[in-house]
Amino acid sequence: MDIVFFYSLNVHYAFKETIAKQKRILILELELLTRQKNKTYKSSRVPMEESSKKEDFEETVKKLEEKLNAEQQKSKEYLNRLKYLQADFENYRKRAEKEVQEAVQRSNEKLVACLIDIIDDLDNAISVGETTENKDALLEGIKMVHKNLDKLLEKEGLERLECVGRPFDPNLHEVLVQVPTNNHESGTVLEEARKGFMFKGKVLRPSIVKIACKDSEGDKK
């Protein structure tokens, strides 16, 4: 939208520059012919052939004036058209922005509606936890709520980063500590201290991990 808008402005200025050049040329021609006309009028005696030249000169001046008026009219028409075009693009831009905002709002409403169900499940789990001594049943209920929340977020594009047992990747992981060991290759992720997530292919939060490093003391033994 912005590209088209700026293009319309460039066209507008190009038209104005072209028309301005034509005006300057016509004005210079008129000034030149006017000076020639004044010189002709100052002459006290005009031969017959000069009379013919005078008529040709006046006809040329008339045509140039008509041409100048026509170019000025074209300039006004081009400017009016570009003003209408600019107004149309501005209306289109506002309408498109409104549609995008409404689409985002509808998407947010859908997500919030799903989260309300999760809140209901948590409220039920809290109520059960306050009245029951069966902690295993309470734990299973909380696990079920957690599972439903995971499914909801995955549906929206959220992914957990799997990192344990894989090589350290600075784009996905942050090192918490290096653990000397000879049981794993240096740089292998041994443990995840905080889970990381990706959202629609972009890292939302990197994993904080513990990675293996070479155990020099073990080698000496």
C-alpha positions as CSV (number, residue, x, y, z in Angstrom):
1,M,0.0,0.0,0.0
2,D,2.8,2.5,0.9
3,I,4.7,1.6,-2.2
4,V,1.7,2.4,-4.4
5,F,1.0,5.6,-2.5
6,F,4.6,6.8,-2.9
7,Y,4.5,5.8,-6.6
8,S,1.4,8.0,-7.1
9,L,3.2,10.9,-5.5
10,N,6.2,10.3,-7.8
11,V,3.9,10.3,-10.8
12,H,2.3,13.5,-9.5
13,Y,5.6,15.3,-9.1
14,A,6.8,14.0,-12.5
15,F,3.7,15.5,-14.2
16,K,4.2,18.8,-12.4
17,E,7.8,19.0,-13.4
18,T,7.0,18.2,-17.1
19,I,4.2,20.7,-17.2
20,A,6.4,23.3,-15.5
21,K,9.1,22.8,-18.1
22,Q,6.6,23.2,-20.9
23,K,5.3,26.4,-19.3
24,R,8.8,27.9,-19.0
25,I,9.5,27.1,-22.7
26,L,6.3,28.7,-23.8
27,I,6.8,31.7,-21.6
28,L,10.3,32.2,-23.0
29,E,9.0,31.9,-26.6
30,L,6.3,34.5,-25.8
31,E,8.7,36.9,-24.3
32,L,11.0,36.6,-27.3
33,L,8.2,37.1,-29.7
34,T,6.9,40.1,-27.6
35,R,10.2,41.8,-27.8
36,Q,10.4,41.3,-31.5
37,K,6.8,42.6,-31.7
38,N,7.8,45.8,-29.8
39,K,10.7,46.4,-32.0
40,T,8.5,46.0,-35.1
41,Y,6.0,48.5,-33.7
42,K,8.7,51.1,-33.0
43,S,9.7,51.2,-36.6
44,S,8.2,54.3,-38.2
45,R,8.0,52.9,-41.7
46,V,7.0,49.3,-42.3
47,P,7.5,47.8,-45.7
48,M,4.8,45.6,-47.3
49,E,6.7,42.4,-46.6
50,E,7.1,43.5,-43.0
51,S,3.3,43.7,-42.7
52,S,3.0,40.1,-43.7
53,K,5.6,39.1,-41.2
54,K,3.7,41.1,-38.5
55,E,0.5,39.1,-39.3
56,D,2.5,35.8,-39.1
57,F,4.0,36.9,-35.8
58,E,0.6,37.8,-34.3
59,E,-0.8,34.4,-35.4
60,T,2.2,32.6,-33.9
61,V,1.7,34.5,-30.6
62,K,-2.0,33.6,-30.6
63,K,-1.2,29.9,-31.1
64,L,1.4,29.9,-28.4
65,E,-1.0,31.6,-25.9
66,E,-3.6,29.0,-26.8
67,K,-1.1,26.2,-26.3
68,L,0.0,27.6,-23.0
69,N,-3.6,27.8,-21.8
70,A,-4.2,24.2,-22.9
71,E,-1.1,23.1,-21.0
72,Q,-2.3,24.9,-17.9
73,Q,-5.7,23.2,-18.1
74,K,-4.0,19.8,-18.5
75,S,-1.9,20.6,-15.4
76,K,-5.1,21.3,-13.4
77,E,-6.7,18.1,-14.6
78,Y,-3.7,16.0,-13.8
79,L,-3.5,17.5,-10.3
80,N,-7.2,16.9,-9.7
81,R,-6.9,13.3,-10.8
82,L,-3.9,12.7,-8.6
83,K,-5.7,14.2,-5.6
84,Y,-8.6,11.8,-6.1
85,L,-6.1,8.9,-6.5
86,Q,-4.3,9.9,-3.3
87,A,-7.7,10.1,-1.5
88,D,-8.7,6.6,-2.8
89,F,-5.4,5.1,-1.6
90,E,-5.8,6.7,1.8
91,N,-9.3,5.3,2.1
92,Y,-8.0,1.8,1.0
93,R,-5.1,2.0,3.5
94,K,-7.5,2.8,6.4
95,R,-9.9,0.1,5.4
96,A,-7.2,-2.5,5.1
97,E,-5.8,-1.5,8.6
98,K,-9.2,-1.8,10.1
99,E,-9.7,-5.3,8.5
100,V,-6.4,-6.5,9.9
101,Q,-7.2,-5.2,13.4
102,E,-10.6,-6.9,13.3
103,A,-9.0,-10.2,12.2
104,V,-6.4,-10.0,15.0
105,Q,-9.2,-9.2,17.5
106,R,-11.2,-12.2,16.3
107,S,-8.2,-14.4,16.7
108,N,-7.5,-13.1,20.2
109,E,-11.1,-13.7,21.2
110,K,-10.9,-17.3,20.0
111,L,-7.7,-17.9,22.0
112,V,-9.1,-16.3,25.1
113,A,-12.3,-18.3,24.9
114,C,-10.2,-21.5,24.8
115,L,-8.2,-20.3,27.8
116,I,-11.4,-19.7,29.8
117,D,-12.0,-23.5,29.6
118,I,-8.5,-24.1,31.0
119,I,-9.2,-21.7,33.8
120,D,-12.4,-23.6,34.6
121,D,-10.4,-26.9,34.8
122,L,-7.9,-25.2,37.2
123,D,-10.7,-23.9,39.4
124,N,-12.1,-27.4,39.6
125,A,-8.7,-28.8,40.5
126,I,-8.3,-26.3,43.2
127,S,-11.7,-27.0,44.6
128,V,-11.0,-30.8,44.6
129,G,-7.6,-30.2,46.2
130,E,-9.2,-28.2,49.1
131,T,-11.7,-31.0,49.9
132,T,-10.1,-34.3,49.1
133,E,-7.2,-36.3,50.6
134,N,-6.7,-38.3,47.4
135,K,-3.6,-36.5,46.2
136,D,-3.1,-38.9,43.4
137,A,-6.5,-38.0,41.8
138,L,-5.6,-34.4,42.3
139,L,-2.3,-34.8,40.5
140,E,-3.9,-36.6,37.6
141,G,-6.4,-33.8,37.3
142,I,-3.7,-31.2,37.1
143,K,-1.8,-33.3,34.6
144,M,-4.9,-33.4,32.4
145,V,-5.2,-29.6,32.6
146,H,-1.6,-29.2,31.7
147,K,-2.0,-31.6,28.7
148,N,-5.0,-29.6,27.5
149,L,-3.1,-26.4,27.7
150,D,-0.2,-27.9,25.8
151,K,-2.6,-29.0,23.0
152,L,-4.2,-25.5,22.8
153,L,-0.8,-23.8,22.6
154,E,0.5,-26.2,20.0
155,K,-2.6,-25.6,17.9
156,E,-1.7,-21.9,18.0
157,G,1.8,-22.5,16.8
158,L,3.8,-23.0,20.0
159,E,6.5,-25.8,20.1
160,R,8.8,-27.0,22.8
161,L,12.5,-27.2,22.0
162,E,13.9,-30.7,22.3
163,C,17.5,-30.4,23.4
164,V,18.6,-33.1,25.8
165,G,21.2,-35.4,24.1
166,R,21.6,-33.0,21.2
167,P,24.6,-30.8,20.3
168,F,24.5,-27.3,21.8
169,D,23.1,-24.7,19.5
170,P,23.6,-21.0,20.5
171,N,20.6,-20.1,18.4
172,L,18.4,-22.3,20.6
173,H,20.2,-22.7,23.9
174,E,21.8,-20.7,26.7
175,V,24.5,-22.4,28.8
176,L,23.9,-22.5,32.5
177,V,27.0,-24.6,33.4
178,Q,29.5,-26.9,31.7
179,V,29.8,-30.4,33.2
180,P,33.1,-32.2,32.9
181,T,32.6,-35.7,31.6
182,N,34.0,-38.3,29.3
183,N,30.8,-40.2,28.9
184,H,29.4,-37.7,26.3
185,E,30.9,-35.7,23.5
186,S,31.9,-32.1,24.4
187,G,29.0,-29.7,23.7
188,T,26.3,-32.3,24.2
189,V,23.2,-31.0,26.1
190,L,23.0,-33.1,29.3
191,E,20.1,-31.4,31.1
192,E,17.5,-28.8,30.6
193,A,17.2,-26.3,33.4
194,R,14.5,-24.3,31.8
195,K,12.4,-25.3,28.8
196,G,12.6,-23.3,25.6
197,F,9.9,-22.6,23.0
198,M,9.4,-21.7,19.4
199,F,6.4,-19.9,18.0
200,K,5.6,-20.4,14.3
201,G,9.2,-21.2,13.5
202,K,10.8,-18.4,15.6
203,V,12.6,-18.9,18.9
204,L,10.3,-17.4,21.5
205,R,12.5,-18.4,24.5
206,P,15.8,-20.3,24.4
207,S,16.4,-23.3,26.6
208,I,18.7,-22.9,29.5
209,V,20.9,-26.1,29.5
210,K,23.8,-27.9,31.1
211,I,26.3,-29.1,28.5
212,A,29.2,-31.6,28.6
213,C,32.8,-30.6,28.4
214,K,36.0,-32.5,28.3
215,D,37.1,-33.9,31.7
216,S,40.8,-33.2,31.8
217,E,41.2,-34.5,35.3
218,G,39.6,-37.8,34.4
219,D,42.1,-38.2,31.5
220,K,45.0,-37.8,33.9
221,K,43.7,-40.6,36.1
